[in-house]
Amino acid sequence: MIRSISLYIHLPFCVSRCRYCDFYSETGADSALMAKVLERLLLDTRRELAALQAAGIATVYIGGGTPSLIPPAQLAPFLAALSHEIGGTEEFSMEINPESLSEELLDALSPLSRLSMGAQSYDERLLRWLGRPAGRRKLLAADELLRKNWHGRLSHDLLAALPRRPNALTGEIEQALKYGAGHLSLYDLTVGPGTPLAGDVRRLEELPGEEEKQAEWAAALEYLKRRGFHRYEVSNFARRGEECLHNVRYWRMEPYLGIGPGAASTLPGDGGAVRRQEPPDTALWLRSPGAGREQEQLCPRDFAFEHYMMALRTAEGLSRSRFAAVFGLDPVDIIPETARHGGLEADADALRLRDMDLTDAVLRDVLEDLEKVHFPGSYDWP
């Protein structure tokens, strides 16, 4: 039995694919296929939780795809049944998109405690540039619906590093926070390989250079600080008490179970952690439990590096006591060169980055240090 676990459920359906996105998704699904997937998600959740015998479900996150694309008449009973399966939880989140938001949908979401809306931009030109299915008018209408009908916690997603006018991003952040969102995720645009945008050289030439991106981020950081949002992770900002608990558990390397096509899990196994990947293929996933699943045992060095990679993204940093409990080693002592020169600071509790924007460079040095460490053949996690 493990003390607690987080649950991620993947609903792969989208109305269309955005021009930059290479996440697994299905377009054109009918209600019959959605019903099959929802039924299977519940069956798998019930079976997997019984096998794991977790003492509790700490957090639940439903992502996609576009989970809000499921019709309310199908989504409401699914959420009610899922709530019954998991019992109480600290946080119950779901991703929503503005084009599928309605009063009826929000009524169906009553079991949830938190919503995360994918806005990405409030600029009509940029929304078309990105291939987003909702324009500015639908975005503003969705914000108004949330203001009137949603009383739980709320987050918005925006993209940085787009071909905006100077200082335009802070205006979009202001709009995203206008009606009480206590959380903002702000990511640089990542153009997936093989996507329509990746092959559009003319449009890629419109993207800002490094100096422009740095200036945009500096202005955004200053604005969010004035609004009372602290940067608790590289790309995530919140008022105190509004942090995404599900993601915090990821960054702390707590165990999680992923259910659905394309979902990943990190679970306790014999001698250490096991990474499990469901096939990014809805038809194959529906065929039978475990069909197309890939699984690997994470060796101590790789799993230790993941602890640094995830925790150093956060203001909280890497807990020395949690790391030592898993590996029997101190996370500061085993990276002497990086600790001495790599922009890190340590106290009795944690190891942290002095500047979150240096994460990638520091992690390269950490990896070099870890290559020299003798790790035990197995480890006790979580």
N, C-alpha and C positions, 0 to 999 in steps of 0.2 A: 504494500500500500504506500502511495506517496501522499504527502501532506496536502498539497493543492496543485491545481493545474489550470492553465488557461485554455480556452477553446476558441479556435478559429474556424469559421464556416465559409466556404467559398461558393458563391452563386455566380456562374460564369456568363450570365446573359447581358448583352448590351444591345441598344437600339442600332448603333453603328460603331465602327472603330475610329477612334481619333487618329489623326495623321501621324502622330509621333509615338503612339503606344504599341509596345510589343508584348504586353501582358496577355495571358491566355484568356480568351473570351469567345462566346458564341453569339452570332447575330441571326435574326430571323426565327428564333425559337417560338413555337406556338404554346398554348396553355397546356396541352397534353404532355409535351416534353417537360415543361416546368413542373407539372404535377408529379411526374416520375422522379425528377431530381429531388424535389422537396421530400417525397416519401422516403427515398433512399438516404437522404441526409439524416432524417430522424432515425431510421433503422441503424445506420452506421454509428451515429452519436450514442444511441442506447447501448449497442454492442461494445463499442470501444471503451466507454466509461465503465461499464461493468467489468471488463477485462482489466482495466488499469486500477480499479478500486481506489480512486483518489479520495482523499478525505473531504475535499470540497472543490468547487469550481470557482476560482477567484475572479476571473473576468471572461466575458464572451464578446467576440467581435465578428460581425457578419460583413464580409467584404466581397469584392468582385473585380471585374464585371460591374454591373449596376443592380444591386439587390432591390432597389426601389422600383425596378422595372416589373417585378412580379406583381400581378394584379392584386389589389387589396383583399378580394374575396378568397384568394389562395394564400396570401401572406399572413393574414390574421390568424387562421387556424394553425398554420405552421409555427408562428411565434408563440402561440398559446401552448402548443404541444411541447415545443422546445423548452419553454419556461418550466413546464411541469417536469421535464427530464432533468434539468440542471438544478432545480431548487433555487435557493437564494444565491446571489452573486454580488460582488462589490460594484461591478460596472457591466452594463449590457449595451453594446454599441452597434450601430449599423451605418454603412455608407449609403448616402442618397445622392441623386443627381437632380438638378432643377427641372429637367424636362419631364420627369415622371412624378413630380410632387403634386399632391392634391390634398384637400381636407379629408377625403375618404382614406387616403393612404396614411395620413398622420393619425387618424383614429385607429387604424390597424397596428400602428407602432406603439401602442400604449404600454406593452410590457418592457419597452426599452427605456434606458436611463440617459442615453447619449446618442446624438446624431453627428455625422461628419459629412458636410456637403461639399462636393467637388465643384467649386466655382471656376478655378484656374485663372480667370481674368474677368473683368467687368467691361472690357473694351470690345465693342462689336467687331472691329476689324481683326483683332487678335483672336477672338473666338472663332471666326471664319478661318483664319490662318492656321489655327490648331485643328480645325475640323471638328469642333465641339458641336454636339447636337442641339444645344440650347444657346440662343442669343442673349443679348443684354436684357431685353424686355422680359424673357422668361426667368432670368436670374433674379431680377428685381421683384417679379411677382412671387417667386419662391421665397425670397427673404421676407416679404410681407406675410405670406402664409405661415411661415415659421414664427414670426413675431406674434401673430394672432392665435396660433393653434398649438404651438409646441412649448412645453413648460419644463423640459429637462435640460440637460447640458448640451451645448452646441459648439461645434468646431467648423471652420471653413478651411478649404485647401486653395492656395494660390500658387501660381508658377512665377518664378523670377527668371532672369536671363532671357526675356522675350524682347522682340524689337519694338520696345516702347519709346515714347517721348521721354526726355529727361524728367526725373522726379514724378513720373506718372504712377509708379508702383505704390508710393505712399498714399496716393488718393484712392487706389483700389483697395488697399488694406483698410483705410478709413471706412469705405463702403462695406467691406466684409464684416467689420466689427460694429456697424451702425446700430444693429438691433439686438445687441447683447451677447454675441458669441464670446465665450470666455477662453477660447483656444484658437490658435491659427497654426496651420502647417504651411511652411513656405519652402518650396523646393526649386532648385534650378531645373530648367527644362532639360530632360534627357531624351534624345532622339534615338529610339530603338532601331537597331540594324534591320534592314529589309522593310522598313515602314515607308509609306509614301513620302513623308517629309525627308527621310534620309536620302531619297533619290532626287530631291528637288534642289539642285545646286543653287538656283537663283534665290530661292527663299532662304536657304541656309546662309547665304551671303548677307542677309539682313540681320543676322543675330549679332548681339553686342560683343565687343572685345573684352578682354580681361579688365582693363581700367574702368570701362563703363559698368561692368558687372560689380566690381568692388565698390564703386561709388553708389550704385543702386542699393547694394546690401547695407552699406554704412548708413544711408538715409533711412532704410527700413528698420534697422536695429535701433536707431535713435528714436524714431517715431514710436515703435512698440514699447520701448522703455518708458517714454513719457506717458503712454497709455496704461502703464502698470502691468505690462506683460513681461515676464522674465523668460530668458532663453534657457530652457531646461534640457534641450538637446539641439544638435546642430541645426535642424530644420523645424523645430517645434517650440512654440511660445504659448504661455498661458498665464492667466491670473492665478494667484496662489489658490490651490485647491481644485483647479480646473485641468490639471495634467491628465493625459490619457493613461489610465492605470494599466490597460492592456499592453500598450507599448512599453511602459516602464518595466513591466515584467519581462518582455523580450530583452530589453537592454541589460537587465540584471541576470540574464541567462536562467530564468525559471522555466520549467518544463511546459510545453504547450502541445496540444493535439489539434491537428489540422484535418478537417473533414471536407470532402468535395473534390471535384476534378481540378488538378493542379495545386492542391493544398499541400503544404509541408508540415511536418511535425518534428519536434525534438523531445525524445522521451527517454526515461531511464531504461538501461538494459544491463545485461550481465557484464560487469567490468567497466561500465561507463555509459556515455550518452549514445543514443541511436538516432540518426537522421533518416526520416522517411519521407518519400516524395510520391504523391499520387499522380497518375498520368494526366497530362494536360489534354485530355481527350474525353469528352462527355460520354460518347457512345461506348468507348472501351471501359471507362469507369463504371458505367451502369451494368456492364455485362455480368460481373460477379464481384463479390467482396475481394479486394486485394489484386484484381486484374490490372496488370501493367505497373504495379507498385515497385518502386526502387527503394532499397534500404542499405545503409552503411553504418558501421560502428565508427565513431569518431575517436581517433587516436588522441592520447593525452596532449601532445604538442599542438595539434590542430585545434582542439577544443579550448586549450589555454589561450591560444591566439584569438579565438572568437570572443573570449571574455574581454580581452583588451579592446578588440575591434568594436564591440558593442558598447562597453561601458565608457570608453574614452570619448564617445560622441556626446556624453551627457555632462551636465554641470555637477551631478552627484559623484561621478567618477567610478573607479573600480574599487570595490570593497576589499580591503586587505584580508579581513577575517573570512569572508565568504570564499575568496579564492584559495586561501590556506586550508579551509575545511575540505575543499574538493581535491586539491593537488598536493597538500602537505608542503607547500612552498610559499614564500612571500613574493608577491608580484612586483615589489620594488627591487628586492635583492637579486632577482634572476635576470634583470635587464640593466646591468650596471652602466653600460655605455650610454644607452638611451636616457636613463634616469639622470645621468650627469650632464648630458648635452642636449637633450631632446625636447626642451620646452615643457617639461613636466614638473609638477609640484606634488609633494606627498606630505601627509600628516599621519597620525596614528591610525586613522580610520580608512583613508582612501588615497588612491593615486588619481591625479586629475591633469588635464591639459591646461596650460595657462591661456591658450588661445585655441578655441574650437576650430578655427579656420585652418589650423595646421594639422588636423587629424590624419590625413593621408600620409604626409611626410613622416610624422612620428611613427605611424604604424609600420612603415617600411623598416625603420630602425629597430622597432620592437621585434619584428620577424627575424631580423639578423641576430639579435641577442638570443632569441629563443632557440635558434638552431644549435647553440652551444650548451644548452641545458640538458641534463640527464633527467628525464621524466620517469616516474614509475610506470610499470607495464599496464596498470589499471588505475582507476580512480573512483571515488565514491561520490556520485551526483544523483540527485540534488542534495 
